Amino acid sequence: MSENLLETLTTAIKAGKRKDAKTATEVLLEAGTPPGQILAALIAGMDDVGRRFKANEIFVPEVLVSARAMNTSMQMLEPELVKAGLEPEHTVVIGTVEGDLHDIGKNLVGMMLKGANFKVIDLGTNVSADAFVEKVKETGAEVIALSSLLTTTMPAMKEAVTRIREAGLSVKVLVGGAPVTAEFADQIQADGYGDDAASAVEEARKLLSA
Ligand code: B1M
């Protein structure tokens, strides 16, 4: 029964069906299914969403409803994951750089990272270089994810990377946002670049395994 329900859960996440995901998670937990298996089913669903988003088969609204379904299940699952010692292994600090108030893409990246079982600390928008540095020092995050949507705030992204390097932190820096390119990421000495939310997750995984 568990196996079918795990598949049902994956399907519910892919389709963004929050109620179905909630019910499946509830029943699975009541049946004593190991939380790691439930998490794997959720991640499989979000991985598929990421793949289809990247291939332009689905768009932002579909990703958002899937991420919302995932978050509902994650809230139910989190206490069990903690009990089982299966908390996220890696922490990402994310934010939109100073002077920039755009957060839709950044939120999408954050949700996809959560869907891939990263602990995500979201500093919001208009985040100063110092605030990023302080948060990484405080949390020991392994990845810092910077978003910028304005050509006028790209220098703030450069400034944030410079400050992170000056602080001597070993954190990997991932950047992205509509005006940001792989060339710009190289120029400012970021460690990685994500063209979209799914690529950001792939890149974060790559940076951590490097
Ligand atoms: Co503004 N805005 N906006 N805006 N806005 C743009 C970005 C703009 C292109 C519109 C235009 O002129 N055609 C333009 C920028 C031009 C430029 O710099 N080249 C612009 C401007 C000029 C402005 C203001 C200056 C307007 C004004 O006041 N005169 C002003 C600036 C305010 C400020 O930030 N200081 C402003 C304000 C706003 C609103 C507040 C009204 C609103 C933001 C609401 C919000 O975010 N809560 C807004 C919006 C909505 C837009 C557009 C219409 C949509 C942006 C968006 O959310 N896209 C945008 C025009 C457009 O793109 N069509 C525009 C959807 C989102 C899912 O995509 O954010 O690109 P995106 O994220 C993608 C990728 O970029 C990537 O993954 C996401 C998913 O695939 N990605 C990452 C993003 N972050 C990443 C991080 C990563 C990896 C990938 O790793 C860490």
Boltz pocket constraint, residues with backbone or C-beta under 6 A from the ligand:
constraints:
  - pocket:
      binder: B
      contacts: [[A, 60], [A, 99], [A, 100], [A, 101], [A, 102], [A, 103], [A, 104], [A, 105], [A, 106], [A, 108], [A, 109], [A, 144], [A, 145], [A, 146], [A, 147], [A, 148], [A, 149], [A, 150], [A, 151], [A, 152], [A, 174], [A, 175], [A, 176], [A, 177], [A, 178], [A, 179], [A, 193], [A, 194], [A, 195], [A, 196], [A, 197], [A, 198], [A, 200]]
      max_distance: 6.0
